[in-house]
Amino acid sequence: MAVPKKKTSRSRRGSRRAHQALSPVQTVTCSNCSEPKRPHRVCLSCGSYNEKQVVEVDL
């Protein structure tokens, strides 16, 4: 069974985990209803994408 010979330092462990940070969710405003939405996705409040009605939304 493989067992490490030396303890991994905090610096080495932190350097390995440097790329694991979560990035915040990006939002843009919908051009149709001005609500915040994820980029390149259908607006959840009005159902439009690229200024065209794609999905019928029940209110």
C-alpha positions in Angstrom: 0.0 0.0 0.0 1.4 3.4 -1.0 2.0 5.7 2.0 3.5 9.2 1.8 7.0 9.4 3.3 6.7 13.1 4.3 3.8 15.3 5.3 2.4 17.5 2.5 2.9 21.2 3.5 0.1 23.7 3.6 1.8 25.6 0.7 2.0 22.6 -1.6 -1.5 21.5 -0.8 -2.8 25.0 -1.4 -0.9 25.3 -4.7 -2.6 22.0 -5.9 -6.0 23.4 -4.9 -5.5 26.8 -6.5 -7.7 26.0 -9.5 -10.7 24.6 -7.6 -12.2 27.9 -6.6 -15.9 28.5 -7.7 -16.6 31.4 -9.9 -19.7 33.6 -9.5 -22.7 33.0 -11.8 -22.6 35.4 -14.8 -25.8 37.3 -15.6 -26.9 39.6 -18.4 -30.1 41.6 -18.7 -32.8 40.3 -21.1 -33.3 42.6 -24.1 -37.0 41.9 -24.1 -38.0 42.2 -20.4 -34.9 43.6 -18.7 -34.8 40.7 -16.2 -31.4 39.1 -15.3 -30.7 35.8 -17.1 -27.8 33.5 -17.8 -26.0 34.3 -21.1 -26.9 32.2 -24.2 -30.0 30.8 -22.5 -33.7 31.3 -22.8 -35.1 34.0 -20.4 -37.1 32.3 -17.7 -39.4 35.2 -17.1 -40.5 36.0 -20.7 -39.4 32.9 -22.7 -37.5 34.8 -25.4 -34.0 34.2 -26.9 -32.2 36.5 -29.2 -35.3 38.8 -29.2 -37.5 36.0 -30.5 -40.3 34.3 -28.6 -39.2 30.7 -28.2 -41.1 29.3 -25.2 -44.6 30.1 -24.0 -44.5 31.2 -20.3 -47.5 30.8 -18.0 -47.9 33.7 -15.6 
